[in-house]
Amino acid sequence: MCGIFAYLNYLTPKTRKEITDLLIKGLHRLEYRGYDSAGIAIDTPDGLQITIIKEAGKVKALEDEILLKAVEIEFGAVHQTHCGIAHTRWATHGVPSAVNAHPHRSDDDNSFVVVHNGIITNYKDVKQFLIQKGHSFESETDTEVIAKLLAHLYNSDISFLQLVEKAILQLEGAFALCVKSRYFPGQCVATRRGSPLLVGIKSKTKLAADSIPILYSKGT
């Protein structure tokens, strides 16, 4: 079973080492679900692009690959606001491999990147439509159609949330997913249909919401 994890620090300075460590820690906590590959997506040091790192095998293999790229990642750089996403994959469409591992991307520029748990039952139809529109695919997964569909539907007149809502209306199946984009720096959109999704917020003050119950950890 796949596991998705995202971490957003909003107006809370964090080094890139702290961010990657938190993402890896999140993946380690998902290892009990079973998986065959893992990956993360973070912003480049200048915040203008997105870097994807993924490996077949255990989270430790991903962790080792991140350490090998420490100079490129620039662990010491600090982000005031940043969103990172991470994933452990259990193969359903396509063999276990780095190419089929998540996050999946919309294009060579990593304009949209997606981590996903669940199954898109109409992915073949969506994939065929996108191929006819000129999009090319690099993996065997159903997840990649989500990233490509977001790129196909994108225009600068709608918000990130509106774009994701528009895309998932075209998808069938049960899923949970999280998306980040270089067009919307410092933001991520998480959504679900049928599959569970938990959102945790660390705050110095109590929070309230009309639509969902809020549970507080002990000591708050």
Secondary structure, DSSP 8 states (H G I E B T S, - for coil): --EEEEEEESS--EEHHHHHHHHHHHHHTTGGG--SEEEEEEE-TTSSSEEEEEEES-HHHHHHHHHHTHHHHTTT-EESSEEEEEEEE--SSS-SSTTTSSSEESSTT--EEEEEEEEETTHHHHHHHHHHTT----SS-STHHHHHHHHHH--TTS-HHHHHHHHHTT--EEEEEEEEETTSTT--EEEEEBS--------SS----SSS-----TT-
